[in-house]
Amino acid sequence: MQRLSLEDAVLRLRELGPMEQFCTKVLRLPLILRTARSAIFALGSDERGHTQVLMLLEDTPEASPRELTLEVSEDEFPAACGQLTRHGARLFESEGSYAPGCAWRILHCSLPEGHRLRVISIDPRRCAPGMGDPGAAGR
């Protein structure tokens, strides 16, 4: 996993256990620190080498369910897709996209306590002809 969207990377939960198990067993995120009421998972590193984390807190739960977005590399996506679809995730793929971002692949998955997870990746090999080649625009 590469990064979490810019929203707050702290998720407050009624019960820590189910979400901790999902992060460990389904997402296979490395656990950095565990206390009686919290768990911190490593998501990966940013371009400056800083570790990005997701912190789960057993506390007063969120007022409404949240949607978390994780970006994964095109190399990581097949494994993430296989694992998450076994747990009910739905896959959406663009085909021959002419958008600047090209061929998005998006997984939507339910999380404990009503939260949602969106996993996104771009596969430049699946872009429309000429779109995946940076020099194609000038030809």
N, C-alpha and C positions, 0 to 999 in steps of 0.2 A: 504494500500500500504506500502511496506516495504522500498524500496530504488530505487533510480535512478542509472542507470549505471554510470561509472566513468567519462563519458564525462561531459563537462561543463553543469551545472544545471541552466544556464541562457539562455532563448530563446528570441531573438530579433524579433519583429514582426512589420509589417506595421500598423496593427490595433489590439489593445489589446482586444477589446470586444469579438469577436468570440472565441478566445482561452480561455479567462477568463470564458465565459459561458460554454464551453466544460469541463473545469476543475471543475467548480462548479456543473453543472447539470448532466453531464455524468459520470465523474470520482468521483464526490462527495468528492473532496478534500477540507479540511478545509482551508478557506482563513485566513491568518495570518495578512496581511497588504495590504491595497489598497491605492494608490496615483493616481493622475491624469494620470500618464503614466506608472504605474507598478502595478503588483499584485504578492504577494508571497503566495504560498500554502505549507502547511505541507504535507509531504509524509509519515511520520512515524518517528520512532527512530531507531538508529543503536544499536548495542550490548552494547555500552557505554552510551546509554541514550541520545545521541545528536539528536536533531530534524533535519531531512533532509528535504530540501525545493526545490521547483521549482520556479524560479523567471521569470516572464514574463515582458518584457520591450517593450513599444511602442517606437521604435527607428528605425534606419536604419536596415532593415530586414537582416536576414541571407543571405549569398551569394548563398547558395543552401539549399534545404529542409534538415532537420535533421531527424534522427530516434532516438527516445527516448525509453529507455527500463526501464520498471518498473517490479520489482519482487514482487509477492504477495504470501502470505501463501496459503497452500492447502485449509484452511478454508475460506479464502477470495475469492478464485478463482471463485466458482459458482456464487456469486453475481456480481463480475466484468464481468464474461462471459455473464451472462444474460443481463446486462446493455449495454455492448459494442456491443454484436451481434445485439441488437435492433437498433444500430447506424451504422450497416454495417461492423462490425469487422468479420474477418474470424478466425475460430478456427482450429488449427493443434494439433494433439495429437499423441504421440508415443505409441505404444502398445508392451508390453513384451520386453522392451529395456534391453539390456545387458550392456549398457554404465554405467559408474560409477554414473552418475547423475540420472539414471533411467528414469522414465516415465515423460517426459516433456509435459506440455500443454502450447501452445503459441497462443496468440491472436494478430492479426495484424489489425490495425485500421488506417484510414486516419484522419488527424487532419487539422484544418484550415491552410491556406497558404501553403499547399502541404507537411507539415511535416507528419511523420508517428510515430505511437506508437506501441510498441511491449510489451505485458504484458506476463510475464512468471511465471510458477509455476511448482513445482515437486510434484507428488502424489505418495508417496512410496507404496501405496496399489496397484498401477497399474504396478509395476515393474514385471519383469519376475520372476517366482518362485525361491525363494532363494536369489534374488537380494535385496529385501527390508529388509532382516533380516541380520544385521551386523555380527551375529555369524555364518551365513550359510557358509561363505567362508572357515572356519576352520573345517567344518564337513566332 
